[in-house]
C-alpha cells in the first residue's frame, strides 16, 4: 500500500526504517475519556479541542491500516467514534485517513451490575459496574479499519467464574469477595474481549484480538484488580488454545485457527509494575505471540531524564509506552501491545515517542500535558 511521503519521512526518522508495502497495525490509548456522557462527542464535533486534534494528528502520521483506540468514550449510536473518524479524514491531501469500517459494540464500563462489587457496602458506584466507569462506555475501545471487518466475536459478557483456572478474589477467610451473589454475575472484561476478522487486499484474513485490561492496582488485600488483570490476559491464552467461550449471541465460539494479532492495553509490563508480566513472558516463550519489542529513543531518554522510580526498573526503558508519575510508583512502563501470531512476518515496529528535535516531539509532549500519557504503538506485517 502506498503511504504519503510526509508520513514515510516522519516514520523514517522515528523508526529508522520505512515499510511501504506492509499492513500496519496499531494501538493507541488516546485517553480522551471525559467526565460525562456526550462530552467527548461535543469536543470532537467542535473541531477545536486540542487533545482531540493532537491525537488525530499523531494517528495520521503513523498512518495505520487498522488501529485499536483505547480510552475513548463509547455511545450506543456510535456517533462519537464516527465523528472522530471524520476528523481523521480531514488531513491535507494524502495524509487524510479513511476508515470505512468501525467496530465498537456495547461495553462493560459503567454498566451497573446491581451488586456491590467493590465491597464498600454501597450500590451504583463506578466500581459497582461490570467494568469501572462513571457512565456507560466510559473510556472504552473502538476498532477502525481501512479493510473490511468480518464475523466479529464479542466476549464482553463472559463471566469471570466461567474462565478455566480463574483466580477469583476471596476474603481472608477464603469466602468469595465481595460476596457469593456478586461472584455469580461478575464479568471478566473491564471493557470487552473481541475477535474481529480483517480481510486484507491480497485475499488473506487475519484476526484482530482486542482487549483493554484492568489496572492491577487501586484495590485492597483481596487484589481484585490484580487478579482480574491477570485473568483478562489468561482469556486469550485459553481462547487461542481452543477453549470455547460464550459470545454476545449466546453461542459458544472457538478460535478459527487463522493468523492473528493482539492489539491491547494489557496494563501489564513484562518485568516491572504489578500486572500479569509473568503470564505475558510465558505466552511469548510458548509462541502464543511473537514479541517484536517496539521501542523508541524518546522512551529511553524520558526514563533517564525523569529518574525517580524509573531507576529501579529492570525492563528496557526504550520499550515503555506510557509516561506515568516518576516520584512514586509506577513510573514509565510498557503496557500497550501489538503482538502478531508466530506465522506472521514482522517487517518493522515502533513506538511514537520522539526525542526533543525529532518530528512530532511538540505534538506528543502537548498531548501528554492535556492528558494523553500513552504512546501509539505500531507494527508492520508482511
PEFENLIN-V704874 format. One record per backbone hydrogen bond with DSSP energy under -0.5 kcal/mol. NH is the residue of the N-H (numbers start at 1). CO is the residue of the C=O. Records with the same first field share a line. If there is no record, write none. Layout:
NH: CO, CO
This chain:
8: 4
9: 5
10: 6
11: 7
12: 8
13: 9
14: 10
15: 11
16: 11, 12
17: 11
20: 18
22: 19, 20
23: 381
24: 22
25: 23, 379
26: 66
27: 377
28: 68
30: 28, 70
31: 70
32: 71
39: 36
42: 38
43: 39
44: 40
45: 41
46: 42
47: 43, 44
49: 43
50: 48
53: 49
54: 50
55: 51
56: 52
57: 53
58: 54
59: 55
60: 56
61: 57
62: 58
63: 59
64: 59
65: 24
66: 24
67: 144
68: 26
69: 67, 142
70: 28
71: 139, 140
72: 140
74: 137
78: 75
82: 78
83: 79
84: 80
85: 81
86: 82
87: 83
88: 84
89: 85
90: 87
91: 88
95: 92
96: 93
97: 88
99: 97
100: 98
101: 145
103: 143
108: 191
110: 131
111: 108
112: 110
113: 128
115: 128
117: 115
128: 125
129: 126
130: 111
131: 108
133: 126
137: 109
138: 135
140: 72, 137
142: 69
143: 103
144: 67, 142
145: 101
146: 65
150: 197
153: 195
154: 152
155: 153, 193
158: 155
160: 186
161: 186
162: 159
163: 160
164: 162
166: 163
168: 166
171: 175
174: 171
177: 169
183: 179
184: 180
185: 181, 182
186: 182
188: 158
191: 212
194: 210
195: 153
196: 208
197: 150
198: 206
199: 148
200: 198, 204
203: 200
206: 198
207: 259
208: 196, 206
209: 207, 261
210: 194, 208
211: 263
212: 192
213: 265
216: 267
223: 220
227: 223
228: 224
229: 225
230: 226
231: 227
232: 228
233: 229, 230
234: 230
235: 231
236: 232, 233
237: 233
238: 234
239: 235
240: 236
241: 237
242: 239
243: 238
245: 253
247: 251
248: 154
250: 247
253: 245, 251
255: 239
261: 207
262: 339
263: 209, 261
264: 262, 337
265: 211
266: 264, 335
267: 335
269: 272
277: 275
280: 276
281: 277
282: 278
283: 279
284: 280
285: 281
286: 282
287: 284
288: 283
289: 283
290: 340
292: 290
296: 318
298: 353
300: 296
301: 297
302: 298
303: 299
304: 300
305: 301
306: 302
307: 303
309: 326
310: 307
311: 308
312: 309
313: 310
317: 315
319: 316
320: 317
321: 333
322: 333
323: 373
324: 322
331: 325
333: 322
335: 333
337: 264
339: 262
341: 260
344: 341
346: 344
347: 345, 380
348: 380
350: 378
351: 295
352: 376
353: 351
358: 355
361: 358
364: 360
365: 361
366: 362
367: 363
368: 364
369: 365
370: 366
371: 368
372: 367
373: 371
374: 29
375: 321
377: 27
378: 350
379: 25
380: 348
381: 23, 379
382: 345
